[in-house]
Amino acid sequence: MKAAVYYETGSPDVFRYEDVPDPSPGPGALLVAIEAISIEGGDTLNRLGGELTARPHIVGYQAAGTIADVGAGVDRFAIGDRVVTVGLNGSHAEKRVVAQSFAWHIPDGLASNDAACIPVAFGTAHDCLFEFGRLQPNESVLIHAGAGGVGTAAIQMAKQAGARVLATASSDDRLERLKPLGLDDGINYATQDFVAECRRLTDGRGADVIVDSVGGANLQRSLAALAYRGRCISVGDASRTPTSALDISSLRPNNQTLTGYFLGADLFLGTRAYGMVAEQIDAVAAGRLQVVIDRTFALADAAEAHRYIESRRAFGRVLLIP
Ligand SMILES: NC(=O)c1ccc[n+]([C@@H]2O[C@H](COP(=O)([O-])OP(=O)(O)OC[C@H]3O[C@@H](n4cnc5c(N)ncnc54)[C@H](OP(=O)(O)O)[C@@H]3O)[C@@H](O)[C@H]2O)c1
């Protein structure tokens, strides 16, 4: 099969489009012929400096397609089923193998392109807001990186839950485009101090829930924007500057909480998250939630697609099509 591979991590230039051996499904696993690959925020970070599991390495968490073969003991799927799949790597290819516990049926009528974008971004957004953020109607939430995959999902969910929705992005234009999804107040962090602006917009209270997928120095500042009893969820390092040290001394006097979140942990260690993700897929299929797709590239142009995302022009998801 063809795959977008790399031998060393680094800039998008590391990608090579090469022939690699077809994977084959072991017990309990599915071989999927990929139709659409969603480039996740974590894919660009892994390409930049993640672990290489093999040389060449095939990056990528998430892809949708049709089952071409099944391993022994597969009982929930059959050849020909349409599925969206999640794995620690392997999405940037024509085929991938995943355990059946990391695949979800795609409902009839839901396009593979849309399905490809759902599990990680929508599952993460839902868990950050509700399972770990305990967001309540009439509370306020600040969603960082609002124009990203997690952000565009979280804005819709928070609005539908009856919350006041604040989000950050790097330009006024990006914030304007978030309004139809449910954004109440946008904060352009390139021109505004998001802590001061968050406090101004909440009459000094701060945000009840903050979803911080930016990390680095941003995370420390998020703690300063929390309300009394506020909950901050640290979910990512989109800033490309991991948080090295954090001063949590402001949390205790204000009964605040900082929680780390990794969807993979809940998918690996229990069954709740699998069902929660299935509900997000159903919500998109039913039209209650919307996948935001910016544009598609051919798989052979993976380098160009990653470059486009890192140029900060992508709004929502960018897809690769094998
Ligand atoms: N823990 C988990 O389970 C989990 C699950 C999903 C995602 N994540 C993490 O959450 C983060 C966001 O994921 P995503 O899929 O929403 O990513 P994405 O769609 O690629 O969006 C990332 C956003 O980050 C913003 N950003 C801020 N600083 C940036 C920088 N230096 N370079 C590039 N973008 C920057 C960009 O918006 P502006 O230009 O408007 O700032 C961009 O829209 C990633 O770090 C990802 O690894 C974690």
The ligand as a Tripos MOL2 file, in Angstrom:
@<TRIPOS>MOLECULE
LIG
   48    52     1     0     0
SMALL
NO_CHARGES

@<TRIPOS>ATOM
      1 N1         -5.5310   14.8970   25.5440 N.am      1 LIG1
      2 C1         -6.3010   14.4310   24.5670 C.2       1 LIG1
      3 O1         -6.9390   13.3860   24.6860 O.2       1 LIG1
      4 C2         -6.3890   15.2370   23.3080 C.ar      1 LIG1
      5 C3         -7.3760   14.9470   22.3620 C.ar      1 LIG1
      6 C4         -7.4730   15.7640   21.2400 C.ar      1 LIG1
      7 C5         -6.5710   16.8150   21.0610 C.ar      1 LIG1
      8 N2         -5.6100   17.0230   21.9950 N.ar      1 LIG1
      9 C6         -4.6600   18.1310   21.8590 C.3       1 LIG1
     10 O2         -5.3860   19.3350   21.8150 O.3       1 LIG1
     11 C7         -4.7290   20.2680   20.9680 C.3       1 LIG1
     12 C8         -5.7030   20.7600   19.9130 C.3       1 LIG1
     13 O3         -6.1000   19.6630   19.1070 O.3       1 LIG1
     14 P1         -6.9400   19.9300   17.7900 P.3       1 LIG1
     15 O4         -7.1430   18.6260   17.1640 O.co2     1 LIG1
     16 O5         -8.0880   20.8030   18.0960 O.co2     1 LIG1
     17 O6         -5.8570   20.7460   16.9280 O.3       1 LIG1
     18 P2         -6.0460   21.6020   15.5950 P.3       1 LIG1
     19 O7         -7.3570   21.3080   14.9930 O.co2     1 LIG1
     20 O8         -4.8260   21.3830   14.7940 O.co2     1 LIG1
     21 O9         -6.1070   23.0880   16.1310 O.3       1 LIG1
     22 C9         -5.0560   23.5910   16.8890 C.3       1 LIG1
     23 C10        -5.3230   25.0570   17.1520 C.3       1 LIG1
     24 O10        -4.3420   25.5180   18.0380 O.3       1 LIG1
     25 C11        -4.1250   26.8860   17.8320 C.3       1 LIG1
     26 N3         -2.7180   27.1520   18.1090 N.ar      1 LIG1
     27 C12        -2.2470   27.8680   19.1390 C.ar      1 LIG1
     28 N4         -0.9320   27.9240   19.1170 N.ar      1 LIG1
     29 C13        -0.5180   27.2460   18.0260 C.ar      1 LIG1
     30 C14         0.7640   26.9830   17.4460 C.ar      1 LIG1
     31 N5          1.9010   27.4310   17.9920 N.pl3     1 LIG1
     32 N6          0.8070   26.2520   16.3050 N.ar      1 LIG1
     33 C15        -0.3180   25.7920   15.7340 C.ar      1 LIG1
     34 N7         -1.5730   26.0220   16.2430 N.ar      1 LIG1
     35 C16        -1.6540   26.7390   17.3790 C.ar      1 LIG1
     36 C17        -4.5570   27.1870   16.3800 C.3       1 LIG1
     37 O11        -5.5510   28.2140   16.4020 O.3       1 LIG1
     38 P3         -5.2070   29.7920   16.4150 P.3       1 LIG1
     39 O12        -4.2890   30.0670   15.2350 O.co2     1 LIG1
     40 O13        -6.5430   30.4260   16.2700 O.co2     1 LIG1
     41 O14        -4.5360   30.0040   17.7370 O.co2     1 LIG1
     42 C18        -5.2580   25.9060   15.9230 C.3       1 LIG1
     43 O15        -6.5600   26.1390   15.4330 O.3       1 LIG1
     44 C19        -3.5230   19.5430   20.4020 C.3       1 LIG1
     45 O16        -2.4030   19.8980   21.1790 O.3       1 LIG1
     46 C20        -3.8580   18.0910   20.5830 C.3       1 LIG1
     47 O17        -2.7160   17.2870   20.7220 O.3       1 LIG1
     48 C21        -5.5000   16.2600   23.1100 C.ar      1 LIG1
@<TRIPOS>BOND
     1     1     2 1
     2     2     3 2
     3     2     4 1
     4     4     5 ar
     5     4    48 ar
     6     5     6 ar
     7     6     7 ar
     8     7     8 ar
     9     8     9 1
    10     8    48 ar
    11     9    10 1
    12     9    46 1
    13    10    11 1
    14    11    12 1
    15    11    44 1
    16    12    13 1
    17    13    14 1
    18    14    15 2
    19    14    16 1
    20    14    17 1
    21    17    18 1
    22    18    19 2
    23    18    20 1
    24    18    21 1
    25    21    22 1
    26    22    23 1
    27    23    24 1
    28    23    42 1
    29    24    25 1
    30    25    26 1
    31    25    36 1
    32    26    27 ar
    33    26    35 ar
    34    27    28 ar
    35    28    29 ar
    36    29    30 ar
    37    29    35 ar
    38    30    31 1
    39    30    32 ar
    40    32    33 ar
    41    33    34 ar
    42    34    35 ar
    43    36    37 1
    44    36    42 1
    45    37    38 1
    46    38    39 2
    47    38    40 1
    48    38    41 1
    49    42    43 1
    50    44    45 1
    51    44    46 1
    52    46    47 1
@<TRIPOS>SUBSTRUCTURE
     1 LIG1         1 GROUP 0 **** ****
